[in-house]
Amino acid sequence: MAGRINDDDVKAVRDAVPIDAVVSEYLQLRNAGGGNLKGLCPFHDEKSPSFQVSPSKGLFHCFGCQEGGDTIAFVMKIDHLSFSETVERLAAKAGITLRYEEGGYNPGHQRGERIRLIEAHQVAARYYADQLGSAEAEIGRKFLAERGFDQAAAEHFGVGYSPAGWDHLTRFLRGKGFSDKELILSGLSQDGRRGPIDRFRGRLMWPIKDVGGEIVGFGARKLRDDDNGPKYLNTPETPIYKKSQVLYGIDLAKKEIAKSSRAVVVEGYTDVMACHLAGVTTAIATCGTAFGGDHVKILRRLLMDNGSARVIFTFDGDAAGQKAALRAFEDDQKFAAETYIAVAPEGMDPCDLRLAKGDEAVADLVEPRTPLFEFALRQIVRRYDLETPAGRAAALDEAAPIVAKLKNLAVRHGVAVQLAGMLGIMDERFVVQRVSQIAHWQRDRGGRGRTDDHRPRRETPPIQAPVAPPGPALNLRSPAHRTERELLKLALQRPELVSPAFDAYGVDEFTAPPYAAVRQCVQDAGGATGAPADYLDAVRAAAPNDTVRALVTELAVETIFAKTVDEAYAGDQLVTVRLRAVDRRLREVQGALARLGPNGDPEKTAAVQNELWVLTQYGQSLRNNGAAAL
């Protein structure tokens, strides 16, 4: 793992990349007044814009779904990247060289290496795309046309052609300044008897991109009978390409997958193309490997463990397709999403189905019908002779552990009843009890490490850190809450107007717990007086959790409700919040005096009466003199 990025460099990246320029790549922004911009939120559906960007503060906030943060947070959320991946991408855009703290492999070298390999793939992709128009590539264009893909489709997916010679691309990349070492390391070239030669020759080429949209490898389809290589040849494992960690089409599908909470997993590059062109823009495919645990992680980041999400697998109806479906089921329970399988009529894949029956047939194919676990059970059951007691017992022995893995108890019970029907066992309770017994056995065995039959133990779910509750809902119709909100907005956006008086205000002067938490953040960050350039960053960093941090961002972006924001307006908010605090304390003191009664302790009575007099005089002074009395 790479070392931690230097904090000063992270701040330099934040400062160098304007948030409005980044956000504008994803949505249209309009003037919202007060120097802010607004647009339709990219993180939830809405008809009127509630998403605001403050270029001067480098923050965004959606008043509809409550998403908010800085430029880095926006890119992480919308492109589903890690923090370090986001900082590195923005740094590259800004031309900033990052420094890494000690603790990993030479990260500066590794990152420079990654940039070079990515650049080599970008140049290669353009080269291949240009070659698709050559006379030699006629065979490739014919292949695409026969499968229903025109030039526009090829351009949309970046499809290209690798010339049949030994070193066309190698010589081209050398001319662009790439070294032989870089070409070999990238997987674009391989060692030959007289030096590096092209890995891909005379093939149709599909660029494979990671979730961030960077080209990390290629998939190459054989076109000629004299090509003795495999039908599909992919980039080998490289520093930037791990076949078990990439999904073809994820760069095109990720936004729609996240928006619709739905993903369609197909088997090949042309199937992804066919699905997208048919309107199924959530289609993705693995790259020369079975769908596995690392692919699950990618989709979970997009689906956000939404229990209503859907993952639909499409497999050929042949034996290989059925086997692939069963392999996929092994990872089924790693999803919170419901998983389904779709098998096209006559065993056609989506590409063939689109050619034969059109776009509507493809869209209809991927509508969820058969749960993946049901398909898996039927594949198991059909292997046994259910006409005999021995056959039914053997089928139950193999199928029951599958059902026992289902996490949802209600679903598990229903599927056990369904399994009894598949097997023709009339005593449903027997099957339900058998499944429950196996589930308990699996759970108990999972806690004792590996077993004698070398099956892996069940992974124990990680303990989640407790999330602090957001507190009572804010009542924005409450005059007290409205004034407290305005004062906090001033303290965050125009601290010079409320200083130094604001720093003398107690946390208990803010009646709404969320506002009290923000007041505490300002105090922990050093106060509003003489606020430094990184004042907002310090306040956000002082937040105890993401809920409070989001509210700080919201208040720092929200427009101040005054035509003229000046010392007079700030003074009015300061006085109003303080007066309400004084009035609350007056009521408490009056209650204490009443509880003491006429026969109370004279010393206590005198102290309470003195406090009552001081508070009354202070309140009157605030009403008469305003901010001058603070």
Protein Blocks (a to p, Z undefined) as FASTA:
>chain_A
ZZdddfklmmmmmmmmcfklmmmmmoccddeejhiacdddfkbccfbdcbdcdfknopac
dfklopacdfklmmmmmnopafklmmmmmmmmnopacdddehiacfklmmmmmmmmmmmm
mmmmmmmmmmmmpmklmmmmmmmmmnopafklmmmnopacddfbfklmmmmmmmnopafk
lmmmnomaccdfkbccdfbghiacdddddfkopafbdcdddfbfklmbdfbdcddddfkb
cfklccehklmmmmmmmmnopacddfbfklmmmmmmnopakbccdehiacdfklmmmmmm
mnoopakbccdddddfbfklmmmmmmmmmmmmmpmbdcdddddehhiafklmmmmnojkl
mmmmmpcfbdfklmmmmmmmmmpcfkbmklmmmmmmmmmmmmmmpmblmlmmmmmmmmmm
mnopablmlmmmmmmmmmmmmmmmmmnopafkopacddddddddddddebjaddfkbmkl
mmmmmmmmmmmmmmmlmpcklmmpcfklpmblklmmmmmmmmmnnpjnhpafklmmmmmm
mpmbfklmmmmmmmmmpccdbfbacfklmmmmmmmmmmmmmmmmmmmmmmmmmmnommbc
fklmmmmmmmmmmmmmmmmmmmmnmmmlZZ
